[in-house]
Amino acid sequence: MRDHFLSTKAVLPALSLAILSLGFVRVVSAGDWHIESIEPLGSQVKYSSLKLDSLGNVHVAYQVDDQNHYRLRYAFWDHSVKRWFTMTVDEYVGTCSLALDSKQHPHISYTDFAGGRLKYAHWDGTKWQKQIVPVNSENVNYYQSIALTPDDRPNISFYEYRGPIDTDIKIRLRTVMWNGQYWELRTVDNTEGSGKFNTIDADSEGHLHLAYANVSASTGSMRYAVWDRQSWKFEILEGEKENNGHGVGWSCNIALDKHSNPHLTYMDEVKGLVKYAVRTDGRWQIQVIGRVSRVGYPDRNAIAIDDEGRPYVGYYDAGRGILQVVHQKGQKWVTEVVDSNHSGFTSSMGIDKGVIWISYSDDANGGLKVAHRDIEALGLESPQ
């Protein structure tokens, strides 16, 4: 497919993107979810990461598991022409994570397929700049996550599957931060099994917030860490005592509200529970907001906070094969099905101007899907 020069006032004015012929656009009903298929049917997609920019455009990074090239793909929805454009960024890629800088340019962290090196790519306004992040880990695997501080410096959290060569160090959570001259490497939690599921976010003051799971049999738990620009401090929300250290914290994700309060979502894999936790005034409140017949592996929930501070959580029931979004309405949680037929694995969500967007994979037919609808259609007033 030929590259097409996108001449538009959108945020990527010089980006050559392949024009995408949409597989289909399915409108369920008036006021319901509008669902679009971005990759061709048969393309097994995983690990989508979605962000909305200040101009109303949508950016998605994802991996195509074709059992051959394992491409890192990038999709861009131009709000002015209402069309999707896609391109390949790299090949032989595992998980990926996306963030946007102050110019609305995309930054992507990712791993080698099946583990290996940690990598980083960003769009400089003209082309993709790619590099191997110089960490001393022998093998980086499973999830990693990227966040940019207000000065546009990238910070990446990652699961060190195997530590430096000729050491016995393994399976711990670490971060690498760009200080303007070089990458600073730190260990967040060296408890064995910490960080297989991890996600990072940055607040307006440059503090970093990390939600992650410890997955070891005896210490399995949901954990949270904060970087105060001097050191990492972590705490355990639940898991070690309640479930004998197993299955709590899977599929975790984090979002910050405008007051920098962390909102977390995660799974209790043993009991099939979807959980939501928020910390306000230094105290955690944890609620069960859903149930699933089976937790997908290695899945990731989606979470977004609207301008009023209300949380929205997307989660996949792997047993029933449905993607659901739950939101708070007064004192209750209201659940709605977004898609079915085994669509919904590794979802990612954002909210902009009263519209909620969610990306996810179609396990049954292949391809990446993106759905959106007005918040008003969910029974809530749109933020002014």
BADREN-228808 format. One record per residue: x, y, z of N, C-alpha, C in turn; residue in three letters. Coordinates in pm, whole numbers, plus 50000, padded with zeros to 5 digits. Example, Ala and Ser with C-alpha at 12.3 -4.5 7.8 and 13.67 -1.06 7.14 Angstrom:
<rs>
> n_xx_n_yy_n_zz_ca_xx_ca_yy_ca_zz_c_xx_c_yy_c_zz_zati
> 51319_49431_50780_51230_49550_50780_51320_49670_50780_ALA
> 51285_49775_50708_51367_49894_50714_51290_50003_50787_SER
</rs>
This chain:
<rs>
> n_xx_n_yy_n_zz_ca_xx_ca_yy_ca_zz_c_xx_c_yy_c_zz_zati
> 50085_49881_50000_50000_50000_50000_50089_50124_50000_MET
> 50062_50218_49907_50149_50333_49892_50132_50429_50008_ARG
> 50243_50496_50048_50235_50600_50148_50167_50722_50088_ASP
> 50095_50791_50171_50023_50910_50128_50064_51026_50215_HIS
> 50100_51139_50154_50140_51256_50230_50017_51325_50284_PHE
> 50008_51335_50414_49891_51393_50478_49913_51542_50495_LEU
> 49851_51622_50411_49862_51767_50421_49741_51818_50496_SER
> 49758_51849_50622_49647_51887_50707_49699_51973_50820_THR
> 49611_52045_50886_49650_52126_51001_49653_52042_51128_LYS
> 49641_51910_51111_49644_51821_51227_49782_51821_51289_ALA
> 49798_51745_51398_49919_51754_51478_50040_51690_51413_VAL
> 50022_51610_51309_50134_51547_51241_50140_51595_51097_LEU
> 50167_51723_51072_50155_51777_50937_50253_51719_50838_PRO
> 50364_51663_50884_50464_51612_50790_50471_51461_50787_ALA
> 50375_51396_50850_50382_51251_50862_50324_51183_50740_LEU
> 50404_51097_50677_50355_51018_50566_50288_50894_50622_SER
> 50159_50878_50594_50083_50768_50648_50019_50690_50534_LEU
> 50007_50560_50555_49936_50479_50456_49786_50501_50471_ALA
> 49718_50533_50359_49573_50552_50367_49509_50418_50400_ILE
> 49419_50421_50495_49356_50298_50540_49216_50285_50483_LEU
> 49189_50173_50422_49053_50140_50382_48988_50066_50498_SER
> 48888_50126_50558_48827_50068_50677_48759_49936_50644_LEU
> 48777_49837_50732_48710_49709_50713_48560_49724_50723_GLY
> 48513_49793_50823_48372_49825_50835_48354_49929_50944_PHE
> 48242_49996_50940_48200_50085_51047_48061_50041_51087_VAL
> 48045_49998_51209_47917_49946_51255_47857_50042_51357_ARG
> 47743_50100_51326_47671_50183_51420_47560_50099_51481_VAL
> 47571_50072_51612_47477_49980_51676_47336_50038_51675_VAL
> 47321_50161_51720_47192_50228_51721_47217_50374_51752_SER
> 47116_50455_51735_47130_50598_51763_47172_50617_51907_ALA
> 47277_50696_51928_47324_50721_52064_47404_50608_52122_GLY
> 47435_50503_52042_47507_50388_52094_47653_50398_52050_ASP
> 47728_50289_52074_47871_50287_52040_47889_50280_51889_TRP
> 47977_50364_51836_48019_50359_51697_48150_50281_51694_HIS
> 48152_50169_51624_48267_50078_51627_48332_50072_51489_ILE
> 48463_50093_51485_48538_50088_51360_48647_49983_51369_GLU
> 48669_49913_51259_48777_49816_51249_48893_49881_51176_SER
> 49011_49886_51241_49124_49961_51187_49219_49874_51105_ILE
> 49251_49756_51154_49336_49663_51079_49251_49561_51004_GLU
> 49301_49505_50894_49224_49406_50818_49187_49285_50903_PRO
> 49077_49223_50869_49036_49102_50938_49146_48997_50925_LEU
> 49166_48921_51029_49270_48819_51031_49399_48866_51092_GLY
> 49414_48998_51111_49534_49052_51175_49516_49047_51326_SER
> 49587_48959_51392_49572_48947_51536_49644_49062_51606_GLN
> 49567_49146_51672_49620_49268_51733_49621_49254_51885_VAL
> 49725_49308_51949_49735_49306_52094_49792_49439_52144_LYS
> 49770_49465_52272_49840_49569_52347_49817_49710_52291_TYR
> 49692_49742_52258_49666_49877_52209_49682_49978_52321_SER
> 49728_50098_52284_49747_50209_52377_49697_50335_52310_SER
> 49593_50398_52365_49522_50508_52300_49541_50638_52378_LEU
> 49560_50748_52305_49566_50881_52364_49492_50979_52274_LYS
> 49428_51079_52335_49360_51186_52264_49440_51314_52280_LEU
> 49459_51388_52170_49537_51510_52180_49448_51633_52199_ASP
> 49508_51747_52213_49435_51870_52246_49352_51923_52130_SER
> 49375_51870_52008_49300_51913_51891_49183_51820_51860_LEU
> 49168_51715_51939_49059_51622_51916_49094_51504_51827_GLY
> 49224_51485_51797_49268_51370_51719_49293_51250_51812_ASN
> 49287_51131_51754_49307_51007_51830_49434_50939_51781_VAL
> 49518_50894_51875_49642_50823_51845_49637_50686_51911_HIS
> 49675_50582_51839_49678_50447_51894_49805_50375_51850_VAL
> 49876_50317_51945_49986_50227_51915_49942_50085_51948_ALA
> 49989_49987_51870_49947_49849_51893_50042_49754_51821_TYR
> 50035_49628_51860_50119_49525_51798_50033_49431_51716_GLN
> 50080_49397_51597_50013_49299_51512_50088_49167_51522_VAL
> 50024_49068_51581_50084_48937_51603_50053_48848_51482_ASP
> 50136_48862_51378_50114_48788_51254_50195_48660_51247_ASP
> 50259_48622_51360_50344_48503_51365_50462_48512_51269_GLN
> 50496_48636_51230_50605_48654_51136_50686_48780_51168_ASN
> 50628_48898_51140_50702_49023_51158_50672_49094_51290_HIS
> 50558_49064_51352_50521_49122_51482_50541_49274_51480_TYR
> 50468_49340_51392_50487_49482_51367_50430_49570_51478_ARG
> 50503_49678_51506_50451_49786_51588_50383_49883_51494_LEU
> 50252_49902_51514_50173_49987_51425_50124_50110_51500_ARG
> 50103_50215_51423_50054_50342_51478_49936_50388_51393_TYR
> 49824_50419_51458_49705_50467_51389_49672_50608_51436_ALA
> 49626_50690_51343_49596_50830_51371_49461_50865_51311_PHE
> 49369_50913_51394_49238_50958_51347_49239_51109_51340_TRP
> 49228_51162_51218_49229_51306_51195_49086_51358_51213_ASP
> 49066_51440_51314_48931_51488_51344_48876_51578_51234_HIS
> 48964_51641_51155_48917_51734_51052_48860_51663_50930_SER
> 48912_51544_50899_48862_51470_50783_48788_51344_50824_VAL
> 48787_51315_50956_48715_51199_51010_48761_51069_50944_LYS
> 48895_51052_50935_48949_50931_50874_49066_50880_50954_ARG
> 49088_50749_50945_49201_50684_51008_49316_50670_50907_TRP
> 49438_50687_50958_49560_50663_50882_49651_50574_50967_PHE
> 49723_50483_50905_49807_50391_50980_49945_50378_50917_THR
> 50040_50336_50998_50174_50308_50946_50246_50212_51039_MET
> 50350_50149_50989_50436_50062_51068_50553_50143_51123_THR
> 50580_50129_51252_50690_50199_51317_50813_50110_51329_VAL
> 50793_49982_51365_50904_49890_51383_50853_49748_51369_ASP
> 50943_49651_51377_50908_49510_51365_50968_49429_51478_GLU
> 50918_49307_51495_50961_49212_51597_50945_49273_51736_TYR
> 50821_49313_51762_50787_49391_51881_50691_49311_51969_VAL
> 50706_49330_52101_50614_49269_52197_50508_49368_52242_GLY
> 50509_49407_52369_50412_49503_52420_50453_49645_52383_THR
> 50356_49738_52389_50385_49877_52357_50298_49969_52441_CYS
> 50343_50095_52452_50271_50196_52529_50293_50331_52464_SER
> 50191_50419_52467_50194_50544_52394_50171_50663_52488_LEU
> 50242_50773_52460_50220_50901_52528_50235_51012_52426_ALA
> 50179_51131_52456_50189_51247_52368_50262_51359_52439_LEU
> 50346_51433_52364_50417_51545_52423_50338_51675_52406_ASP
> 50398_51788_52445_50328_51915_52442_50297_51962_52300_SER
> 50368_51907_52200_50339_51937_52060_50240_51837_52001_LYS
> 50191_51747_52084_50096_51642_52045_50162_51537_51956_GLN
> 50295_51524_51966_50367_51422_51893_50369_51292_51975_HIS
> 50358_51177_51909_50355_51050_51980_50494_51001_52022_PRO
> 50499_50939_52139_50617_50871_52192_50572_50731_52229_HIS
> 50650_50631_52189_50611_50491_52212_50727_50416_52277_ILE
> 50699_50348_52387_50794_50252_52444_50747_50112_52407_SER
> 50844_50020_52390_50806_49886_52350_50922_49789_52377_TYR
> 50892_49662_52370_50991_49557_52393_51012_49475_52266_THR
> 51123_49404_52264_51140_49302_52161_51033_49196_52175_ASP
> 50997_49133_52064_50904_49021_52071_50964_48908_52154_PHE
> 50884_48852_52243_50925_48742_52331_51034_48783_52428_ALA
> 51050_48913_52450_51146_48960_52549_51283_48988_52489_GLY
> 51356_49074_52557_51489_49110_52510_51521_49251_52549_GLY
> 51518_49342_52452_51558_49479_52475_51437_49571_52497_ARG
> 51462_49680_52566_51364_49787_52581_51392_49892_52475_LEU
> 51287_49937_52404_51305_50030_52294_51214_50152_52311_LYS
> 51249_50257_52238_51176_50383_52248_51177_50452_52112_TYR
> 51061_50499_52069_51048_50572_51943_50965_50697_51966_ALA
> 51000_50805_51898_50916_50924_51904_50918_50995_51770_HIS
> 50808_51064_51741_50795_51140_51618_50848_51280_51643_TRP
> 50950_51323_51566_51014_51451_51591_50956_51565_51507_ASP
> 50845_51538_51436_50784_51636_51349_50812_51609_51203_GLY
> 50912_51526_51177_50949_51490_51040_50955_51339_51018_THR
> 51009_51268_51118_51023_51123_51105_51028_51060_51243_LYS
> 51020_50927_51244_51034_50853_51368_51181_50841_51406_TRP
> 51212_50874_51530_51344_50852_51587_51335_50731_51680_GLN
> 51416_50630_51655_51409_50506_51732_51543_50476_51797_LYS
> 51537_50416_51916_51661_50379_51985_51637_50262_52079_GLN
> 51744_50192_52107_51744_50091_52213_51779_50162_52343_ILE
> 51695_50149_52444_51722_50216_52571_51834_50141_52642_VAL
> 51941_50211_52681_52060_50144_52737_52043_50105_52884_PRO
> 51968_49997_52908_51958_49942_53043_52045_49817_53051_VAL
> 52084_49779_53171_52174_49664_53186_52100_49533_53206_ASN
> 51973_49531_53171_51892_49410_53185_51921_49313_53071_SER
> 51931_49185_53105_51951_49085_53002_51823_49061_52923_GLU
> 51706_49071_52990_51579_49043_52923_51470_49129_52985_ASN
> 51409_49215_52903_51291_49294_52942_51171_49230_52874_VAL
> 51066_49201_52951_50956_49124_52895_50824_49172_52954_ASN
> 50716_49122_52896_50580_49156_52938_50559_49306_52933_TYR
> 50487_49361_53030_50445_49500_53016_50555_49600_53050_TYR
> 50549_49711_52977_50622_49833_53008_50525_49948_52981_GLN
> 50560_50069_53027_50467_50181_53013_50546_50310_53006_SER
> 50494_50410_52934_50564_50537_52917_50476_50653_52962_ILE
> 50538_50752_53025_50473_50878_53061_50572_50990_53039_ALA
> 50522_51106_53000_50606_51223_52980_50577_51325_53090_LEU
> 50683_51378_53149_50666_51485_53247_50633_51615_53173_THR
> 50590_51721_53243_50550_51844_53175_50658_51905_53086_PRO
> 50784_51873_53110_50892_51922_53025_50922_51827_52909_ASP
> 50830_51734_52883_50838_51640_52771_50948_51536_52783_ASP
> 50996_51509_52902_51097_51406_52919_51031_51269_52940_ARG
> 51074_51167_52864_51012_51035_52875_51058_50959_52999_PRO
> 50966_50887_53058_50991_50799_53173_50924_50666_53142_ASN
> 50999_50558_53152_50949_50426_53114_50962_50330_53232_ILE
> 50852_50266_53267_50856_50158_53365_50860_50026_53291_SER
> 50932_49926_53347_50942_49799_53276_50967_49684_53373_PHE
> 50932_49565_53324_50947_49442_53401_51079_49377_53359_TYR
> 51174_49378_53450_51304_49316_53423_51292_49167_53449_GLU
> 51274_49093_53341_51255_48948_53352_51384_48879_53396_TYR
> 51495_48922_53338_51627_48878_53384_51717_49000_53396_ARG
> 51789_49008_53506_51872_49124_53535_52002_49123_53457_GLY
> 52101_49194_53508_52231_49200_53439_52290_49061_53420_PRO
> 52360_49043_53310_52424_48914_53279_52520_48875_53392_ILE
> 52523_48745_53421_52608_48688_53526_52562_48725_53666_ASP
> 52433_48760_53679_52374_48780_53811_52251_48691_53824_THR
> 52204_48673_53948_52083_48596_53973_51960_48685_53987_ASP
> 51974_48814_53960_51863_48908_53974_51760_48882_53865_ILE
> 51633_48884_53902_51528_48859_53802_51394_48915_53852_LYS
> 51301_48922_53757_51161_48960_53773_51138_49065_53883_ILE
> 51173_49189_53848_51151_49304_53936_51109_49424_53852_ARG
> 51058_49526_53919_51009_49646_53852_51113_49756_53855_LEU
> 51143_49813_53737_51242_49920_53728_51187_50033_53641_ARG
> 51253_50147_53646_51219_50260_53559_51347_50317_53500_THR
> 51332_50380_53386_51440_50454_53325_51384_50592_53287_VAL
> 51459_50698_53322_51412_50835_53304_51515_50914_53225_MET
> 51470_50990_53127_51559_51076_53049_51574_51210_53122_TRP
> 51695_51247_53160_51718_51370_53236_51762_51487_53147_ASN
> 51756_51467_53018_51799_51570_52925_51934_51542_52863_GLY
> 52013_51455_52930_52146_51419_52880_52165_51268_52869_GLN
> 52108_51194_52963_52122_51049_52960_52006_50986_53036_TYR
> 51993_50853_53020_51887_50778_53087_51931_50740_53229_TRP
> 51847_50768_53326_51872_50731_53465_51792_50604_53497_GLU
> 51860_50502_53543_51799_50372_53570_51781_50353_53720_LEU
> 51661_50313_53761_51633_50291_53903_51546_50167_53921_ARG
> 51557_50107_54037_51470_49995_54075_51359_50049_54164_THR
> 51236_50021_54127_51120_50064_54205_51089_49965_54316_VAL
> 51083_49837_54280_51046_49733_54375_51123_49606_54336_ASP
> 51216_49563_54423_51296_49444_54391_51239_49317_54451_ASN
> 51116_49324_54508_51050_49203_54553_51022_49114_54432_THR
> 51068_48992_54436_51058_48905_54319_50913_48892_54272_GLU
> 50892_48916_54144_50758_48908_54085_50690_49041_54069_GLY
> 50754_49151_54110_50691_49282_54102_50703_49343_53962_SER
> 50588_49380_53903_50590_49459_53783_50554_49391_53653_GLY
> 50513_49265_53656_50475_49199_53530_50363_49276_53461_LYS
> 50266_49322_53540_50168_49418_53494_50208_49553_53554_PHE
> 50228_49655_53472_50264_49786_53525_50217_49895_53431_ASN
> 50185_50011_53488_50145_50127_53408_50181_50253_53483_THR
> 50232_50354_53411_50287_50474_53472_50214_50597_53419_ILE
> 50205_50700_53503_50146_50828_53463_50222_50939_53534_ASP
> 50215_51060_53480_50285_51175_53537_50184_51286_53566_ALA
> 50202_51354_53679_50112_51465_53710_50173_51598_53666_ASP
> 50101_51705_53691_50140_51837_53641_50265_51891_53709_SER
> 50304_51833_53824_50424_51877_53894_50545_51790_53863_GLU
> 50528_51694_53775_50639_51607_53737_50656_51485_53825_GLY
> 50564_51462_53920_50568_51339_53999_50517_51224_53914_HIS
> 50576_51107_53933_50536_50988_53860_50458_50895_53950_LEU
> 50354_50832_53893_50268_50742_53968_50265_50608_53895_HIS
> 50284_50501_53969_50294_50366_53911_50194_50273_53977_LEU
> 50114_50206_53897_50032_50095_53944_50092_49967_53890_ALA
> 50106_49866_53975_50168_49742_53928_50128_49625_54015_TYR
> 50147_49507_53961_50113_49384_54032_50239_49306_54064_ALA
> 50241_49249_54184_50338_49143_54214_50266_49011_54185_ASN
> 50331_48923_54108_50264_48802_54062_50322_48674_54122_VAL
> 50411_48687_54220_50466_48567_54284_50361_48500_54372_SER
> 50379_48370_54394_50279_48293_54466_50260_48341_54610_ALA
> 50366_48379_54677_50356_48415_54819_50340_48565_54842_SER
> 50372_48646_54743_50367_48792_54764_50277_48863_54663_THR
> 50195_48786_54589_50108_48845_54489_50020_48953_54548_GLY
> 50015_49071_54484_49941_49183_54542_49930_49296_54442_SER
> 49836_49387_54470_49823_49511_54396_49905_49617_54467_MET
> 49993_49686_54392_50085_49781_54453_50081_49916_54379_ARG
> 50126_50017_54450_50128_50154_54397_50256_50221_54444_TYR
> 50320_50295_54352_50444_50366_54387_50438_50508_54334_ALA
> 50504_50599_54402_50510_50738_54358_50655_50786_54361_VAL
> 50693_50861_54259_50826_50921_54249_50812_51069_54284_TRP
> 50877_51111_54393_50867_51249_54438_50982_51335_54385_ASP
> 51046_51289_54279_51161_51351_54213_51291_51332_54290_ARG
> 51283_51247_54393_51404_51210_54467_51415_51059_54485_GLN
> 51303_50993_54511_51306_50849_54533_51169_50790_54506_SER
> 51168_50657_54486_51043_50583_54471_50997_50534_54608_TRP
> 50869_50549_54636_50808_50496_54757_50687_50414_54716_LYS
> 50681_50288_54762_50569_50204_54721_50492_50153_54841_PHE
> 50368_50113_54814_50282_50056_54917_50197_49945_54856_GLU
> 50149_49858_54942_50065_49746_54899_49920_49778_54931_ILE
> 49834_49775_54829_49692_49802_54851_49621_49681_54910_LEU
> 49642_49566_54848_49580_49443_54897_49643_49324_54826_GLU
> 49620_49206_54883_49661_49086_54812_49735_48984_54894_GLY
> 49841_49024_54963_49925_48925_55030_49849_48849_55138_GLU
> 49769_48920_55214_49695_48854_55322_49559_48803_55275_LYS
> 49491_48883_55191_49355_48848_55155_49344_48722_55071_GLU
> 49434_48704_54976_49424_48593_54881_49543_48500_54887_ASN
> 49615_48503_54997_49734_48420_55009_49832_48449_54896_ASN
> 49835_48578_54856_49934_48620_54759_49919_48565_54621_GLY
> 49797_48561_54568_49781_48507_54434_49669_48580_54360_HIS
> 49701_48627_54239_49597_48670_54146_49541_48809_54166_GLY
> 49592_48891_54256_49540_49025_54275_49634_49125_54206_VAL
> 49578_49211_54123_49657_49313_54056_49675_49289_53907_GLY
> 49626_49176_53858_49635_49151_53715_49560_49260_53637_TRP
> 49604_49283_53513_49534_49373_53420_49528_49518_53469_SER
> 49619_49558_53556_49607_49688_53623_49633_49805_53528_CYS
> 49574_49918_53564_49595_50042_53490_49573_50159_53584_ASN
> 49618_50278_53544_49611_50396_53630_49573_50519_53548_ILE
> 49502_50611_53611_49473_50742_53555_49475_50843_53669_ALA
> 49515_50965_53640_49520_51071_53739_49411_51174_53709_LEU
> 49346_51224_53813_49251_51332_53792_49324_51466_53798_ASP
> 49250_51575_53784_49315_51707_53777_49376_51750_53909_LYS
> 49345_51677_54018_49407_51704_54147_49522_51608_54175_HIS
> 49562_51531_54075_49671_51433_54082_49638_51315_54173_SER
> 49511_51292_54200_49472_51173_54274_49479_51051_54182_ASN
> 49543_50941_54226_49551_50822_54141_49423_50738_54148_PRO
> 49377_50697_54031_49264_50607_54017_49316_50480_53952_HIS
> 49292_50365_54014_49344_50238_53966_49230_50142_53934_LEU
> 49253_50058_53835_49166_49944_53810_49253_49820_53797_THR
> 49201_49707_53843_49276_49582_53836_49181_49465_53859_TYR
> 49233_49345_53840_49155_49223_53853_49197_49142_53976_MET
> 49100_49081_54038_49123_48971_54131_49098_48844_54051_ASP
> 49206_48786_54001_49194_48672_53909_49132_48551_53974_GLU
> 49158_48529_54103_49106_48412_54173_48953_48417_54185_VAL
> 48901_48534_54221_48757_48548_54244_48682_48605_54123_LYS
> 48756_48642_54019_48691_48697_53900_48628_48833_53923_GLY
> 48695_48918_54001_48641_49049_54036_48715_49160_53962_LEU
> 48640_49261_53921_48698_49384_53868_48699_49486_53980_VAL
> 48813_49546_54007_48823_49638_54120_48866_49777_54076_LYS
> 48827_49873_54158_48861_50014_54137_48908_50070_54270_TYR
> 49019_50141_54267_49074_50201_54388_49110_50346_54360_ALA
> 49081_50434_54455_49117_50575_54442_49175_50621_54575_VAL
> 49278_50705_54566_49338_50759_54688_49310_50909_54695_ARG
> 49241_50949_54800_49214_51089_54827_49249_51118_54972_THR
> 49312_51232_54993_49354_51272_55127_49440_51164_55194_ASP
> 49520_51094_55113_49613_50996_55165_49552_50862_55201_GLY
> 49424_50842_55170_49357_50715_55205_49302_50648_55081_ARG
> 49315_50515_55075_49263_50437_54964_49120_50392_54991_TRP
> 49039_50401_54889_48905_50341_54890_48899_50240_54777_GLN
> 48865_50117_54809_48864_50008_54711_48723_49953_54698_ILE
> 48677_49938_54574_48542_49887_54549_48546_49776_54444_GLN
> 48455_49682_54454_48430_49584_54349_48329_49647_54254_VAL
> 48365_49659_54125_48277_49726_54030_48229_49633_53919_ILE
> 48270_49507_53921_48226_49414_53818_48274_49273_53847_GLY
> 48221_49179_53773_48261_49039_53784_48278_48982_53643_ARG
> 48372_48889_53629_48393_48824_53500_48393_48673_53523_VAL
> 48357_48599_53418_48359_48453_53428_48502_48399_53413_SER
> 48587_48476_53345_48728_48437_53335_48811_48560_53302_ARG
> 48927_48573_53367_49017_48685_53341_49109_48649_53226_VAL
> 49120_48737_53127_49211_48716_53015_49355_48733_53060_GLY
> 49446_48668_52989_49588_48676_53025_49672_48690_52900_TYR
> 49766_48784_52899_49787_48891_52998_49711_49017_52956_PRO
> 49593_49032_53003_49503_49141_52964_49542_49271_53035_ASP
> 49479_49379_52993_49496_49508_53061_49363_49581_53056_ARG
> 49313_49626_53170_49193_49706_53175_49221_49846_53120_ASN
> 49114_49920_53093_49125_50060_53052_49063_50147_53160_ALA
> 49114_50269_53173_49057_50363_53270_49078_50505_53220_ILE
> 48978_50590_53242_48987_50732_53208_48904_50810_53308_ALA
> 48942_50936_53328_48873_51025_53421_48821_51144_53341_ILE
> 48694_51179_53357_48642_51294_53283_48674_51424_53358_ASP
> 48632_51535_53302_48666_51666_53359_48602_51690_53495_ASP
> 48500_51612_53525_48435_51623_53656_48495_51529_53759_GLU
> 48599_51455_53719_48664_51363_53811_48596_51228_53822_GLY
> 48504_51197_53730_48432_51069_53734_48510_50962_53659_ARG
> 48526_50844_53719_48602_50736_53654_48518_50651_53559_PRO
> 48584_50604_53454_48526_50509_53359_48626_50395_53346_TYR
> 48580_50272_53356_48667_50155_53350_48618_50061_53241_VAL
> 48710_50021_53153_48677_49921_53053_48744_49789_53088_GLY
> 48671_49678_53076_48730_49548_53109_48670_49439_53021_TYR
> 48748_49335_53003_48713_49226_52913_48682_49101_52994_TYR
> 48565_49044_52968_48528_48915_53025_48568_48808_52925_ASP
> 48682_48743_52947_48734_48647_52851_48647_48523_52840_ALA
> 48574_48489_52947_48487_48373_52943_48366_48395_52854_GLY
> 48307_48512_52863_48188_48545_52783_48225_48613_52652_ARG
> 48350_48661_52642_48395_48725_52520_48334_48861_52496_GLY
> 48315_48940_52603_48253_49072_52587_48339_49181_52652_ILE
> 48335_49299_52592_48401_49417_52646_48294_49505_52710_LEU
> 48319_49546_52835_48223_49628_52907_48289_49755_52959_GLN
> 48210_49860_52971_48253_49984_53035_48161_50010_53153_VAL
> 48222_50038_53266_48145_50068_53386_48179_50211_53429_VAL
> 48078_50285_53470_48099_50422_53514_48013_50449_53637_HIS
> 48053_50550_53710_47985_50584_53833_47871_50681_53804_GLN
> 47755_50649_53852_47637_50733_53838_47577_50751_53976_LYS
> 47608_50865_54038_47568_50882_54177_47649_50791_54265_GLY
> 47581_50711_54344_47648_50616_54432_47655_50476_54371_GLN
> 47608_50461_54248_47603_50330_54185_47702_50323_54069_LYS
> 47736_50198_54033_47817_50172_53916_47726_50111_53809_TRP
> 47729_50169_53690_47645_50124_53580_47734_50060_53474_VAL
> 47698_49941_53429_47778_49865_53333_47707_49858_53199_THR
> 47785_49873_53091_47730_49865_52957_47822_49783_52869_GLU
> 47765_49699_52783_47844_49620_52689_47880_49706_52569_VAL
> 48009_49711_52537_48058_49784_52420_48059_49695_52298_VAL
> 48112_49573_52313_48126_49482_52200_48125_49339_52252_ASP
> 48106_49244_52162_48096_49103_52201_48170_49017_52100_SER
> 48139_48889_52095_48202_48795_52002_48354_48796_52018_ASN
> 48398_48792_52144_48540_48783_52179_48620_48903_52127_HIS
> 48564_49021_52146_48633_49147_52119_48651_49221_52251_SER
> 48774_49272_52275_48792_49352_52396_48923_49334_52469_GLY
> 49012_49248_52419_49137_49220_52487_49229_49343_52483_PHE
> 49300_49368_52592_49396_49478_52611_49340_49611_52560_THR
> 49242_49661_52630_49177_49785_52589_49249_49907_52645_SER
> 49222_50023_52584_49279_50150_52628_49175_50258_52602_SER
> 49166_50357_52691_49054_50449_52688_49098_50594_52706_MET
> 49020_50686_52648_49040_50828_52668_48907_50901_52655_GLY
> 48900_51023_52712_48779_51104_52706_48818_51244_52660_ILE
> 48741_51297_52563_48769_51431_52513_48640_51497_52469_ASP
> 48614_51616_52521_48499_51697_52480_48368_51619_52485_LYS
> 48350_51546_52593_48225_51474_52613_48211_51347_52534_GLY
> 48321_51299_52472_48319_51174_52395_48418_51077_52457_VAL
> 48375_50953_52476_48462_50850_52532_48506_50758_52418_ILE
> 48637_50730_52412_48697_50645_52309_48763_50525_52376_TRP
> 48755_50409_52311_48821_50290_52364_48871_50204_52247_ILE
> 48998_50162_52256_49057_50073_52155_49074_49935_52215_SER
> 49069_49830_52129_49079_49693_52177_49096_49599_52059_TYR
> 49130_49475_52088_49151_49377_51981_49027_49292_51960_SER
> 49013_49244_51838_48907_49152_51801_48969_49013_51790_ASP
> 48955_48935_51897_49019_48804_51899_48953_48705_51804_ASP
> 48825_48722_51776_48754_48626_51692_48786_48645_51544_ALA
> 48783_48769_51498_48801_48796_51355_48934_48861_51321_ASN
> 49006_48904_51424_49131_48974_51402_49108_49122_51381_GLY
> 49215_49200_51397_49206_49343_51374_49197_49425_51502_GLY
> 49222_49553_51486_49209_49649_51595_49075_49720_51580_LEU
> 49003_49734_51690_48878_49808_51690_48891_49932_51777_LYS
> 48822_50037_51736_48810_50158_51817_48662_50195_51821_VAL
> 48610_50212_51942_48470_50248_51961_48461_50383_52032_ALA
> 48357_50459_52002_48334_50584_52074_48185_50614_52083_HIS
> 48152_50692_52182_48015_50740_52196_48014_50860_52290_ARG
> 47906_50936_52285_47891_51051_52374_47871_51005_52517_ASP
> 47931_51078_52610_47908_51049_52751_47760_51063_52784_ILE
> 47691_51156_52720_47548_51173_52744_47471_51045_52718_GLU
> 47518_50967_52621_47450_50841_52589_47468_50737_52700_ALA
> 47563_50761_52789_47582_50672_52902_47499_50715_53022_LEU
> 47415_50815_53005_47328_50858_53113_47388_50964_53201_GLY
> 47499_51028_53154_47562_51135_53232_47562_51262_53149_LEU
> 47560_51374_53214_47571_51500_53145_47714_51521_53096_GLU
> 47728_51573_52978_47861_51599_52925_47927_51714_52999_SER
> 48056_51702_53036_48124_51812_53104_48125_51937_53017_PRO
> 48107_52051_53077_48105_52179_53006_48249_52227_52984_GLN
</rs>
